[in-house]
């Protein structure tokens, strides 16, 4: 099997990380309206936004991200 393991990140962890690290909400971090952020929370978080998060933060490793919050 050659499938890559999927990231364990979800929108709730990303919300938690953004708030703890930057004291921002999803709307400010991604510059979207509250209705868009609500849709992401309750239905589907776009892969493009997950890739943007990984690019901006430099990793998708949850352990590393948590360590950054509590440094």
Secondary structure by P-SEA (a helix, b strand, c coil): ccccccccccaaaaaaaaaaaccccccccccccaaaaaaaacccccaaaaaaaaaaaccccaaaaaaaaac
